[in-house]
Amino acid sequence: MNKTKALKITYDERLMIVHDALVYNRDFKYHVSYQQVYTWVRKYESQGAQSLENN
């Protein structure tokens, strides 16, 4: 069984990824799943940047 390590994405990295996704027509070029970026973008759009902080 091939396990992959989850990447540790910081708040600043999430904010940058969301910004790039919004500015560049959501053309994702990171080693993060489309679903994860989509979730961050929706949270950012509805709740602001503070929603991207770790719980």
N, CA, C and O atoms as a Maestro MAE file, in Angstrom:
{
 s_m_m2io_version
 :::
 2.0.0
}

f_m_ct {
 s_m_title
 :::
 protein
 m_atom[220] {
  # First column is atom index #
  i_m_mmod_type
  r_m_x_coord
  r_m_y_coord
  r_m_z_coord
  i_m_residue_number
  s_m_chain_name
  s_m_pdb_residue_name
  s_m_pdb_atom_name
  i_m_atomic_number
  :::
  1 25 0.840 -1.179 0.000 1 A "MET " " N  " 7
  2 3 0.000 0.000 0.000 1 A "MET " " CA " 6
  3 2 0.883 1.240 0.000 1 A "MET " " C  " 6
  4 15 1.777 1.366 0.837 1 A "MET " " O  " 8
  5 25 0.644 2.132 -0.911 2 A "ASN " " N  " 7
  6 3 1.448 3.340 -1.055 2 A "ASN " " CA " 6
  7 2 0.757 4.498 -0.360 2 A "ASN " " C  " 6
  8 15 -0.262 4.998 -0.836 2 A "ASN " " O  " 8
  9 25 1.315 4.927 0.770 3 A "LYS " " N  " 7
  10 3 0.736 6.057 1.490 3 A "LYS " " CA " 6
  11 2 1.463 7.329 1.091 3 A "LYS " " C  " 6
  12 15 2.686 7.341 0.960 3 A "LYS " " O  " 8
  13 25 0.713 8.385 0.903 4 A "THR " " N  " 7
  14 3 1.319 9.677 0.619 4 A "THR " " CA " 6
  15 2 1.156 10.558 1.835 4 A "THR " " C  " 6
  16 15 0.145 10.485 2.533 4 A "THR " " O  " 8
  17 25 2.138 11.382 2.086 5 A "LYS " " N  " 7
  18 3 2.082 12.295 3.215 5 A "LYS " " CA " 6
  19 2 1.240 13.509 2.849 5 A "LYS " " C  " 6
  20 15 1.330 14.040 1.742 5 A "LYS " " O  " 8
  21 25 0.433 13.928 3.788 6 A "ALA " " N  " 7
  22 3 -0.342 15.144 3.590 6 A "ALA " " CA " 6
  23 2 0.597 16.339 3.706 6 A "ALA " " C  " 6
  24 15 1.436 16.407 4.605 6 A "ALA " " O  " 8
  25 25 0.440 17.265 2.794 7 A "LEU " " N  " 7
  26 3 1.256 18.471 2.841 7 A "LEU " " CA " 6
  27 2 0.763 19.379 3.945 7 A "LEU " " C  " 6
  28 15 -0.443 19.495 4.163 7 A "LEU " " O  " 8
  29 25 1.676 20.020 4.639 8 A "LYS " " N  " 7
  30 3 1.318 21.013 5.644 8 A "LYS " " CA " 6
  31 2 1.250 22.360 4.937 8 A "LYS " " C  " 6
  32 15 2.277 22.924 4.561 8 A "LYS " " O  " 8
  33 25 0.056 22.863 4.762 9 A "ILE " " N  " 7
  34 3 -0.156 24.122 4.070 9 A "ILE " " CA " 6
  35 2 -0.426 25.192 5.125 9 A "ILE " " C  " 6
  36 15 -1.361 25.067 5.916 9 A "ILE " " O  " 8
  37 25 0.379 26.225 5.136 10 A "THR " " N  " 7
  38 3 0.212 27.297 6.112 10 A "THR " " CA " 6
  39 2 -0.915 28.236 5.689 10 A "THR " " C  " 6
  40 15 -1.392 28.194 4.555 10 A "THR " " O  " 8
  41 25 -1.320 29.071 6.621 11 A "TYR " " N  " 7
  42 3 -2.345 30.079 6.346 11 A "TYR " " CA " 6
  43 2 -1.915 30.965 5.179 11 A "TYR " " C  " 6
  44 15 -2.700 31.214 4.264 11 A "TYR " " O  " 8
  45 25 -0.668 31.440 5.208 12 A "ASP " " N  " 7
  46 3 -0.177 32.313 4.131 12 A "ASP " " CA " 6
  47 2 -0.186 31.602 2.787 12 A "ASP " " C  " 6
  48 15 -0.513 32.208 1.766 12 A "ASP " " O  " 8
  49 25 0.171 30.324 2.777 13 A "GLU " " N  " 7
  50 3 0.146 29.561 1.527 13 A "GLU " " CA " 6
  51 2 -1.285 29.385 1.032 13 A "GLU " " C  " 6
  52 15 -1.547 29.522 -0.163 13 A "GLU " " O  " 8
  53 25 -2.219 29.081 1.944 14 A "ARG " " N  " 7
  54 3 -3.627 28.959 1.543 14 A "ARG " " CA " 6
  55 2 -4.141 30.264 0.964 14 A "ARG " " C  " 6
  56 15 -4.835 30.268 -0.053 14 A "ARG " " O  " 8
  57 25 -3.801 31.371 1.610 15 A "LEU " " N  " 7
  58 3 -4.240 32.677 1.130 15 A "LEU " " CA " 6
  59 2 -3.678 32.953 -0.266 15 A "LEU " " C  " 6
  60 15 -4.392 33.464 -1.129 15 A "LEU " " O  " 8
  61 25 -2.419 32.623 -0.493 16 A "MET " " N  " 7
  62 3 -1.796 32.819 -1.800 16 A "MET " " CA " 6
  63 2 -2.467 31.932 -2.861 16 A "MET " " C  " 6
  64 15 -2.727 32.385 -3.976 16 A "MET " " O  " 8
  65 25 -2.743 30.679 -2.512 17 A "ILE " " N  " 7
  66 3 -3.381 29.754 -3.448 17 A "ILE " " CA " 6
  67 2 -4.770 30.261 -3.819 17 A "ILE " " C  " 6
  68 15 -5.143 30.248 -4.992 17 A "ILE " " O  " 8
  69 25 -5.539 30.708 -2.826 18 A "VAL " " N  " 7
  70 3 -6.876 31.233 -3.085 18 A "VAL " " CA " 6
  71 2 -6.798 32.485 -3.952 18 A "VAL " " C  " 6
  72 15 -7.574 32.635 -4.896 18 A "VAL " " O  " 8
  73 25 -5.875 33.375 -3.640 19 A "HIS " " N  " 7
  74 3 -5.706 34.597 -4.432 19 A "HIS " " CA " 6
  75 2 -5.389 34.246 -5.885 19 A "HIS " " C  " 6
  76 15 -6.010 34.780 -6.804 19 A "HIS " " O  " 8
  77 25 -4.431 33.355 -6.091 20 A "ASP " " N  " 7
  78 3 -4.061 32.961 -7.451 20 A "ASP " " CA " 6
  79 2 -5.227 32.294 -8.170 20 A "ASP " " C  " 6
  80 15 -5.431 32.511 -9.365 20 A "ASP " " O  " 8
  81 25 -5.986 31.486 -7.448 21 A "ALA " " N  " 7
  82 3 -7.125 30.817 -8.065 21 A "ALA " " CA " 6
  83 2 -8.159 31.836 -8.527 21 A "ALA " " C  " 6
  84 15 -8.741 31.686 -9.601 21 A "ALA " " O  " 8
  85 25 -8.391 32.865 -7.729 22 A "LEU " " N  " 7
  86 3 -9.374 33.882 -8.096 22 A "LEU " " CA " 6
  87 2 -8.867 34.796 -9.204 22 A "LEU " " C  " 6
  88 15 -9.624 35.147 -10.109 22 A "LEU " " O  " 8
  89 25 -7.607 35.180 -9.145 23 A "VAL " " N  " 7
  90 3 -7.042 36.119 -10.123 23 A "VAL " " CA " 6
  91 2 -6.827 35.445 -11.480 23 A "VAL " " C  " 6
  92 15 -7.049 36.057 -12.525 23 A "VAL " " O  " 8
  93 25 -6.398 34.195 -11.457 24 A "TYR " " N  " 7
  94 3 -6.051 33.501 -12.702 24 A "TYR " " CA " 6
  95 2 -7.126 32.513 -13.126 24 A "TYR " " C  " 6
  96 15 -6.823 31.414 -13.592 24 A "TYR " " O  " 8
  97 25 -8.372 32.907 -12.964 25 A "ASN " " N  " 7
  98 3 -9.507 32.101 -13.432 25 A "ASN " " CA " 6
  99 2 -9.500 30.678 -12.885 25 A "ASN " " C  " 6
  100 15 -9.885 29.728 -13.567 25 A "ASN " " O  " 8
  101 25 -9.061 30.558 -11.662 26 A "ARG " " N  " 7
  102 3 -9.081 29.268 -10.960 26 A "ARG " " CA " 6
  103 2 -8.304 28.195 -11.700 26 A "ARG " " C  " 6
  104 15 -8.731 27.043 -11.771 26 A "ARG " " O  " 8
  105 25 -7.185 28.572 -12.239 27 A "ASP " " N  " 7
  106 3 -6.281 27.636 -12.894 27 A "ASP " " CA " 6
  107 2 -5.275 27.170 -11.847 27 A "ASP " " C  " 6
  108 15 -4.302 27.869 -11.563 27 A "ASP " " O  " 8
  109 25 -5.505 26.005 -11.280 28 A "PHE " " N  " 7
  110 3 -4.721 25.541 -10.147 28 A "PHE " " CA " 6
  111 2 -3.419 24.894 -10.592 28 A "PHE " " C  " 6
  112 15 -3.405 24.018 -11.457 28 A "PHE " " O  " 8
  113 25 -2.339 25.336 -9.991 29 A "LYS " " N  " 7
  114 3 -1.015 24.833 -10.362 29 A "LYS " " CA " 6
  115 2 -0.227 24.428 -9.122 29 A "LYS " " C  " 6
  116 15 0.999 24.530 -9.101 29 A "LYS " " O  " 8
  117 25 -0.920 23.974 -8.104 30 A "TYR " " N  " 7
  118 3 -0.275 23.613 -6.847 30 A "TYR " " CA " 6
  119 2 -0.479 22.127 -6.589 30 A "TYR " " C  " 6
  120 15 -1.322 21.488 -7.220 30 A "TYR " " O  " 8
  121 25 0.280 21.597 -5.680 31 A "HIS " " N  " 7
  122 3 0.140 20.186 -5.309 31 A "HIS " " CA " 6
  123 2 -0.930 20.039 -4.233 31 A "HIS " " C  " 6
  124 15 -0.713 19.449 -3.175 31 A "HIS " " O  " 8
  125 25 -2.087 20.600 -4.548 32 A "VAL " " N  " 7
  126 3 -3.255 20.551 -3.682 32 A "VAL " " CA " 6
  127 2 -4.418 20.150 -4.579 32 A "VAL " " C  " 6
  128 15 -4.507 20.590 -5.725 32 A "VAL " " O  " 8
  129 25 -5.300 19.322 -4.056 33 A "SER " " N  " 7
  130 3 -6.409 18.858 -4.886 33 A "SER " " CA " 6
  131 2 -7.333 20.009 -5.283 33 A "SER " " C  " 6
  132 15 -7.455 21.011 -4.578 33 A "SER " " O  " 8
  133 25 -7.960 19.833 -6.403 34 A "TYR " " N  " 7
  134 3 -8.931 20.819 -6.874 34 A "TYR " " CA " 6
  135 2 -10.024 21.012 -5.830 34 A "TYR " " C  " 6
  136 15 -10.444 22.139 -5.566 34 A "TYR " " O  " 8
  137 25 -10.489 19.906 -5.232 35 A "GLN " " N  " 7
  138 3 -11.551 19.985 -4.244 35 A "GLN " " CA " 6
  139 2 -11.137 20.831 -3.043 35 A "GLN " " C  " 6
  140 15 -11.941 21.604 -2.521 35 A "GLN " " O  " 8
  141 25 -9.882 20.687 -2.602 36 A "GLN " " N  " 7
  142 3 -9.420 21.455 -1.452 36 A "GLN " " CA " 6
  143 2 -9.351 22.942 -1.782 36 A "GLN " " C  " 6
  144 15 -9.775 23.777 -0.983 36 A "GLN " " O  " 8
  145 25 -8.825 23.272 -2.941 37 A "VAL " " N  " 7
  146 3 -8.735 24.676 -3.345 37 A "VAL " " CA " 6
  147 2 -10.138 25.256 -3.496 37 A "VAL " " C  " 6
  148 15 -10.394 26.383 -3.070 37 A "VAL " " O  " 8
  149 25 -11.027 24.509 -4.085 38 A "TYR " " N  " 7
  150 3 -12.404 24.961 -4.253 38 A "TYR " " CA " 6
  151 2 -13.041 25.257 -2.889 38 A "TYR " " C  " 6
  152 15 -13.740 26.259 -2.733 38 A "TYR " " O  " 8
  153 25 -12.801 24.393 -1.914 39 A "THR " " N  " 7
  154 3 -13.319 24.600 -0.562 39 A "THR " " CA " 6
  155 2 -12.760 25.879 0.035 39 A "THR " " C  " 6
  156 15 -13.507 26.666 0.616 39 A "THR " " O  " 8
  157 25 -11.451 26.101 -0.097 40 A "TRP " " N  " 7
  158 3 -10.828 27.319 0.430 40 A "TRP " " CA " 6
  159 2 -11.381 28.566 -0.247 40 A "TRP " " C  " 6
  160 15 -11.643 29.569 0.416 40 A "TRP " " O  " 8
  161 25 -11.561 28.508 -1.568 41 A "VAL " " N  " 7
  162 3 -12.089 29.656 -2.304 41 A "VAL " " CA " 6
  163 2 -13.502 29.983 -1.823 41 A "VAL " " C  " 6
  164 15 -13.828 31.149 -1.598 41 A "VAL " " O  " 8
  165 25 -14.327 28.971 -1.669 42 A "ARG " " N  " 7
  166 3 -15.702 29.209 -1.195 42 A "ARG " " CA " 6
  167 2 -15.711 29.797 0.204 42 A "ARG " " C  " 6
  168 15 -16.482 30.713 0.488 42 A "ARG " " O  " 8
  169 25 -14.852 29.275 1.087 43 A "LYS " " N  " 7
  170 3 -14.777 29.817 2.446 43 A "LYS " " CA " 6
  171 2 -14.299 31.265 2.418 43 A "LYS " " C  " 6
  172 15 -14.839 32.121 3.119 43 A "LYS " " O  " 8
  173 25 -13.289 31.526 1.609 44 A "TYR " " N  " 7
  174 3 -12.743 32.878 1.495 44 A "TYR " " CA " 6
  175 2 -13.808 33.847 0.993 44 A "TYR " " C  " 6
  176 15 -13.963 34.943 1.533 44 A "TYR " " O  " 8
  177 25 -14.535 33.441 -0.035 45 A "GLU " " N  " 7
  178 3 -15.549 34.315 -0.624 45 A "GLU " " CA " 6
  179 2 -16.714 34.570 0.335 45 A "GLU " " C  " 6
  180 15 -17.278 35.664 0.340 45 A "GLU " " O  " 8
  181 25 -17.075 33.592 1.130 46 A "SER " " N  " 7
  182 3 -18.240 33.761 2.001 46 A "SER " " CA " 6
  183 2 -17.894 34.281 3.394 46 A "SER " " C  " 6
  184 15 -18.715 34.941 4.031 46 A "SER " " O  " 8
  185 25 -16.654 33.981 3.883 47 A "GLN " " N  " 7
  186 3 -16.331 34.315 5.267 47 A "GLN " " CA " 6
  187 2 -15.077 35.158 5.432 47 A "GLN " " C  " 6
  188 15 -14.759 35.586 6.542 47 A "GLN " " O  " 8
  189 25 -14.358 35.401 4.334 48 A "GLY " " N  " 7
  190 3 -13.151 36.216 4.408 48 A "GLY " " CA " 6
  191 2 -11.889 35.422 4.698 48 A "GLY " " C  " 6
  192 15 -11.924 34.206 4.883 48 A "GLY " " O  " 8
  193 25 -10.780 36.134 4.734 49 A "ALA " " N  " 7
  194 3 -9.458 35.509 4.866 49 A "ALA " " CA " 6
  195 2 -9.291 34.759 6.178 49 A "ALA " " C  " 6
  196 15 -8.595 33.744 6.216 49 A "ALA " " O  " 8
  197 25 -9.912 35.234 7.256 50 A "GLN " " N  " 7
  198 3 -9.739 34.576 8.548 50 A "GLN " " CA " 6
  199 2 -10.273 33.141 8.525 50 A "GLN " " C  " 6
  200 15 -9.876 32.333 9.365 50 A "GLN " " O  " 8
  201 25 -11.154 32.809 7.598 51 A "SER " " N  " 7
  202 3 -11.702 31.447 7.505 51 A "SER " " CA " 6
  203 2 -10.653 30.435 7.053 51 A "SER " " C  " 6
  204 15 -10.864 29.228 7.170 51 A "SER " " O  " 8
  205 25 -9.517 30.925 6.533 52 A "LEU " " N  " 7
  206 3 -8.460 30.026 6.061 52 A "LEU " " CA " 6
  207 2 -7.463 29.656 7.146 52 A "LEU " " C  " 6
  208 15 -6.571 28.841 6.914 52 A "LEU " " O  " 8
  209 25 -7.604 30.250 8.337 53 A "GLU " " N  " 7
  210 3 -6.695 29.939 9.425 53 A "GLU " " CA " 6
  211 2 -6.953 28.527 9.938 53 A "GLU " " C  " 6
  212 15 -8.061 28.008 9.809 53 A "GLU " " O  " 8
  213 25 -5.926 27.906 10.522 54 A "ASN " " N  " 7
  214 3 -6.076 26.581 11.110 54 A "ASN " " CA " 6
  215 2 -7.040 26.650 12.276 54 A "ASN " " C  " 6
  216 15 -7.108 27.653 12.987 54 A "ASN " " O  " 8
  217 25 -7.785 25.570 12.464 55 A "ASN " " N  " 7
  218 3 -8.726 25.496 13.598 55 A "ASN " " CA " 6
  219 2 -7.990 25.214 14.879 55 A "ASN " " C  " 6
  220 15 -8.610 25.117 15.938 55 A "ASN " " O  " 8
  :::
 }
 m_bond[219] {
  # First column is bond index #
  i_m_from
  i_m_to
  i_m_order
  :::
  1 1 2 1
  2 2 3 1
  3 3 4 2
  4 3 5 1
  5 5 6 1
  6 6 7 1
  7 7 8 2
  8 7 9 1
  9 9 10 1
  10 10 11 1
  11 11 12 2
  12 11 13 1
  13 13 14 1
  14 14 15 1
  15 15 16 2
  16 15 17 1
  17 17 18 1
  18 18 19 1
  19 19 20 2
  20 19 21 1
  21 21 22 1
  22 22 23 1
  23 23 24 2
  24 23 25 1
  25 25 26 1
  26 26 27 1
  27 27 28 2
  28 27 29 1
  29 29 30 1
  30 30 31 1
  31 31 32 2
  32 31 33 1
  33 33 34 1
  34 34 35 1
  35 35 36 2
  36 35 37 1
  37 37 38 1
  38 38 39 1
  39 39 40 2
  40 39 41 1
  41 41 42 1
  42 42 43 1
  43 43 44 2
  44 43 45 1
  45 45 46 1
  46 46 47 1
  47 47 48 2
  48 47 49 1
  49 49 50 1
  50 50 51 1
  51 51 52 2
  52 51 53 1
  53 53 54 1
  54 54 55 1
  55 55 56 2
  56 55 57 1
  57 57 58 1
  58 58 59 1
  59 59 60 2
  60 59 61 1
  61 61 62 1
  62 62 63 1
  63 63 64 2
  64 63 65 1
  65 65 66 1
  66 66 67 1
  67 67 68 2
  68 67 69 1
  69 69 70 1
  70 70 71 1
  71 71 72 2
  72 71 73 1
  73 73 74 1
  74 74 75 1
  75 75 76 2
  76 75 77 1
  77 77 78 1
  78 78 79 1
  79 79 80 2
  80 79 81 1
  81 81 82 1
  82 82 83 1
  83 83 84 2
  84 83 85 1
  85 85 86 1
  86 86 87 1
  87 87 88 2
  88 87 89 1
  89 89 90 1
  90 90 91 1
  91 91 92 2
  92 91 93 1
  93 93 94 1
  94 94 95 1
  95 95 96 2
  96 95 97 1
  97 97 98 1
  98 98 99 1
  99 99 100 2
  100 99 101 1
  101 101 102 1
  102 102 103 1
  103 103 104 2
  104 103 105 1
  105 105 106 1
  106 106 107 1
  107 107 108 2
  108 107 109 1
  109 109 110 1
  110 110 111 1
  111 111 112 2
  112 111 113 1
  113 113 114 1
  114 114 115 1
  115 115 116 2
  116 115 117 1
  117 117 118 1
  118 118 119 1
  119 119 120 2
  120 119 121 1
  121 121 122 1
  122 122 123 1
  123 123 124 2
  124 123 125 1
  125 125 126 1
  126 126 127 1
  127 127 128 2
  128 127 129 1
  129 129 130 1
  130 130 131 1
  131 131 132 2
  132 131 133 1
  133 133 134 1
  134 134 135 1
  135 135 136 2
  136 135 137 1
  137 137 138 1
  138 138 139 1
  139 139 140 2
  140 139 141 1
  141 141 142 1
  142 142 143 1
  143 143 144 2
  144 143 145 1
  145 145 146 1
  146 146 147 1
  147 147 148 2
  148 147 149 1
  149 149 150 1
  150 150 151 1
  151 151 152 2
  152 151 153 1
  153 153 154 1
  154 154 155 1
  155 155 156 2
  156 155 157 1
  157 157 158 1
  158 158 159 1
  159 159 160 2
  160 159 161 1
  161 161 162 1
  162 162 163 1
  163 163 164 2
  164 163 165 1
  165 165 166 1
  166 166 167 1
  167 167 168 2
  168 167 169 1
  169 169 170 1
  170 170 171 1
  171 171 172 2
  172 171 173 1
  173 173 174 1
  174 174 175 1
  175 175 176 2
  176 175 177 1
  177 177 178 1
  178 178 179 1
  179 179 180 2
  180 179 181 1
  181 181 182 1
  182 182 183 1
  183 183 184 2
  184 183 185 1
  185 185 186 1
  186 186 187 1
  187 187 188 2
  188 187 189 1
  189 189 190 1
  190 190 191 1
  191 191 192 2
  192 191 193 1
  193 193 194 1
  194 194 195 1
  195 195 196 2
  196 195 197 1
  197 197 198 1
  198 198 199 1
  199 199 200 2
  200 199 201 1
  201 201 202 1
  202 202 203 1
  203 203 204 2
  204 203 205 1
  205 205 206 1
  206 206 207 1
  207 207 208 2
  208 207 209 1
  209 209 210 1
  210 210 211 1
  211 211 212 2
  212 211 213 1
  213 213 214 1
  214 214 215 1
  215 215 216 2
  216 215 217 1
  217 217 218 1
  218 218 219 1
  219 219 220 2
  :::
 }
}
